C-alpha cells in the first residue's frame, strides 16, 4: 500500500479531523483515508455501464452465453 505524508496541516483542520474520526468511531488515520477515498472516488460518480444503459435502453448489457469451439479430435490409429 502506498504511503502519503501531510506536513503542517492547520491546527483547526487537524482538530476537525480528530473530532470527525471520533464521531465515526475510527482513528484519525482511518478517517483521513475515508475522506480521501470519498473525495477522489465519490459514490455518485457516473459509471460507464449505467450511462450506457440509460443512453441505449434497447441494448442488452447482460452477459451473453459464450459459444465454445471444440474442434473434433482425430482418433488415434
N, C-alpha and C positions, 0 to 999 in steps of 0.2 A: 504494500500500500504506500502511496506517496505521502510525503510529509510537507507541511506548509507552516512557516513561522510568521506570525504577525507581530511586529515590534511596535511598541509605544502606542497602543490604542488609547484614545481619550478615556480618562477615568470614568466619565459618565457612561460611555459605551460599554466598558468592562463591567461596570456596576449593573447596567441594564441586562447584559448577557447573563451575569450570575443570577439575577432575580428571575429572569425568564427560564433559566435552567432549573432553578429550584421549583418554580411553578409547574414544570413538566416532569419533575422527579428524575432528572438526569444531571450528569456532571456538566461543568461549563464547556469542556472539550466536546462532549457529545452534542451539546446544544449548538455549538459553533458549526459542527459537521451538519446538523439538521438545517441550520439557517443557510449554509452554503448550498446544500443539496436543493432546498426549495427555491433558492434564487436562480440557480442555473438549470434546473430541471423541474419547472413547475408542473403540477398535475393538469392544469388547464391548457397546456400546450396542445396544438393541433397535431394529431398523429396522422401519418400518411394514409393508413388503411381507412380510418374514419372519414378523412377528407374525400377519398375516392368513393366510399360507399354513399356519401351524401351527393357527390357530383354525378355519379352514374349508378343510380339505384337498380337499373335493369341488369347490371353486370353482377355475376355471382362471384363473390370474393371467398367463397368456401373452397377448401382444397378439393380437387377432383381426384378420383382414384387413378393411380398411375398404371399405365399399361406396361406390363413387363414383356421383355423379349427374351425368349429362351430358345435358342437355335436347337434344332434336333441334332442329337449326337449320333455319330456313326457307330454302329455296333461293331465291337471288335471281331475280327475274322479269325 
